[in-house]
Amino acid sequence: MSVKDAWVLRLKDETKNENHMLGEWYFCEENEENDFLTMDTNEATLYFDKERGIEAFKSYEKYMIARYGNHAFCDFGYTNMMKNFEFVEVTVSEVDGYPV
């Protein structure tokens, strides 16, 4: 078993809807049932390379604007993600290369 540092995206307090979003919420790209959010850090999307994740958000946003114009929906673009989420460092245990 090995231990690695990684990052998750936590929803910023000012983005939460106070009526039902108490506690900590994290980005989970595989959870479309709840608008890509989870309260379980074990389900949160892990970014082992934070800078690579940021570049992916920027590339997505650039592509969407180039393809659909300045008013394109860029939910997963850098501007929207950084407006609503913040990176939080976590420690991940791995067994045979898989997070546990």
PESUL-V711945 format. One record per residue. N is the residue number from 1. RES is the residue in one letter. OMEGA is omega in whole degrees, -180 to 180 (* if undefined). BURIAL is I if it has 16 or more other ideal C-beta (glycine too) atoms within 10 Angstrom, else O. Layout:
# PESUL-V711945
N_RES_OMEGA_BURIAL / N_RES_OMEGA_BURIAL
This chain:
# PESUL-V711945
1_M_177_O / 2_S_180_O / 3_V_-179_O / 4_K_171_O / 5_D_178_O / 6_A_179_I / 7_W_170_I / 8_V_177_I / 9_L_179_I / 10_R_178_I / 11_L_180_I / 12_K_-179_O / 13_D_-177_O / 14_E_179_O / 15_T_-176_O / 16_K_171_I / 17_N_-172_O / 18_E_-176_O / 19_N_-176_O / 20_H_-175_O / 21_M_176_O / 22_L_180_O / 23_G_-177_O / 24_E_178_I / 25_W_-176_I / 26_Y_177_I / 27_F_179_I / 28_C_-174_I / 29_E_-180_O / 30_E_-176_O / 31_N_-180_I / 32_E_-179_O / 33_E_-177_O / 34_N_178_O / 35_D_175_O / 36_F_179_I / 37_L_174_I / 38_T_173_I / 39_M_-178_O / 40_D_-179_O / 41_T_178_O / 42_N_178_O / 43_E_-177_O / 44_A_176_I / 45_T_-180_I / 46_L_174_I / 47_Y_179_I / 48_F_176_O / 49_D_-176_O / 50_K_-178_O / 51_E_177_O / 52_R_176_O / 53_G_178_I / 54_I_179_I / 55_E_177_O / 56_A_177_I / 57_F_180_I / 58_K_179_O / 59_S_179_O / 60_Y_-179_I / 61_E_180_I / 62_K_179_O / 63_Y_-178_O / 64_M_179_I / 65_I_179_O / 66_A_-177_O / 67_R_-172_O / 68_Y_178_O / 69_G_-175_O / 70_N_-179_O / 71_H_-180_O / 72_A_174_O / 73_F_-179_O / 74_C_-178_I / 75_D_-178_O / 76_F_176_O / 77_G_-176_I / 78_Y_-176_I / 79_T_-179_O / 80_N_-178_O / 81_M_-178_I / 82_M_175_O / 83_K_-172_O / 84_N_-176_O / 85_F_173_I / 86_E_178_O / 87_F_177_I / 88_V_-180_O / 89_E_178_O / 90_V_175_I / 91_T_-176_O / 92_V_173_I / 93_S_180_O / 94_E_173_O / 95_V_-178_O / 96_D_177_O / 97_G_-179_O / 98_Y_178_O / 99_P_176_O / 100_V_*_O
